[in-house]
Amino acid sequence: MINFVKAIHKKINGLVWSFISTGIILVMLSILIVWTDFMLRLVIGLLVLVIAYAFLYAGFRMLALKKEIDKYLKL
């Protein structure tokens, strides 16, 4: 049971750090928006890529968490 809780704790920490790093990147990109039209287009494109990365990363992390739960419960 202790190993299971540690595994879940580790996965959740990774997910939290992913969201924090994505948030920091989004803040930096939002600061860049105010400069030029080209920068605005570039930032919007990068924003879409960052959001896509966040969803993919969260999905893979949740899949890994599901596998840990299935392994522990032997489902």
C-alpha positions as CSV (number, residue, x, y, z in Angstrom):
1,M,0.0,0.0,0.0
2,I,2.9,2.4,0.8
3,N,4.5,1.8,-2.6
4,F,1.2,2.5,-4.3
5,V,0.7,5.8,-2.5
6,K,4.3,6.8,-3.3
7,A,3.8,6.0,-7.0
8,I,0.6,8.1,-7.1
9,H,2.3,10.9,-5.2
10,K,5.2,10.8,-7.7
11,K,2.9,10.9,-10.7
12,I,0.8,13.7,-9.3
13,N,4.0,15.7,-8.5
14,G,5.1,15.3,-12.1
15,L,1.7,16.5,-13.4
16,V,1.8,19.5,-11.1
17,W,5.3,20.5,-12.3
18,S,4.2,20.1,-15.9
19,F,1.3,22.5,-15.3
20,I,3.5,25.0,-13.5
21,S,6.1,25.0,-16.3
22,T,3.3,25.3,-18.9
23,G,1.9,28.2,-16.9
24,I,5.3,30.0,-16.8
25,I,5.7,29.6,-20.5
26,L,2.2,31.0,-21.1
27,V,3.0,34.0,-18.9
28,M,6.2,34.7,-20.9
29,L,4.3,34.3,-24.2
30,S,1.5,36.7,-23.0
31,I,4.2,39.3,-22.3
32,L,5.5,38.9,-25.8
33,I,2.0,39.5,-27.3
34,V,2.2,43.3,-26.8
35,W,5.2,43.8,-29.1
36,T,4.4,43.4,-32.8
37,D,1.9,41.8,-35.2
38,F,4.4,39.2,-36.2
39,M,5.1,38.4,-32.6
40,L,1.4,38.1,-32.0
41,R,1.0,35.5,-34.7
42,L,4.1,33.7,-33.5
43,V,2.9,33.7,-29.9
44,I,-0.6,32.5,-30.9
45,G,1.0,29.6,-32.8
46,L,3.2,28.8,-29.9
47,L,0.3,29.0,-27.5
48,V,-1.6,26.4,-29.4
49,L,1.5,24.2,-29.4
50,V,2.0,24.6,-25.6
51,I,-1.7,23.9,-24.9
52,A,-1.5,20.8,-27.1
53,Y,1.7,19.7,-25.3
54,A,0.0,20.2,-21.9
55,F,-3.0,18.1,-22.8
56,L,-0.8,15.3,-24.3
57,Y,1.5,15.3,-21.3
58,A,-1.5,15.3,-18.9
59,G,-3.0,12.4,-20.8
60,F,0.1,10.3,-20.7
61,R,0.6,11.0,-17.0
62,M,-3.0,10.0,-16.3
63,L,-2.5,6.9,-18.4
64,A,0.6,6.0,-16.4
65,L,-1.4,6.6,-13.2
66,K,-4.2,4.4,-14.4
67,K,-1.6,1.6,-15.1
68,E,-0.3,2.0,-11.6
69,I,-3.8,1.7,-10.1
70,D,-4.5,-1.3,-12.4
71,K,-1.3,-3.0,-11.4
72,Y,-2.0,-2.4,-7.7
73,L,-5.6,-3.6,-7.8
74,K,-4.8,-6.3,-10.4
75,L,-7.7,-5.4,-12.6
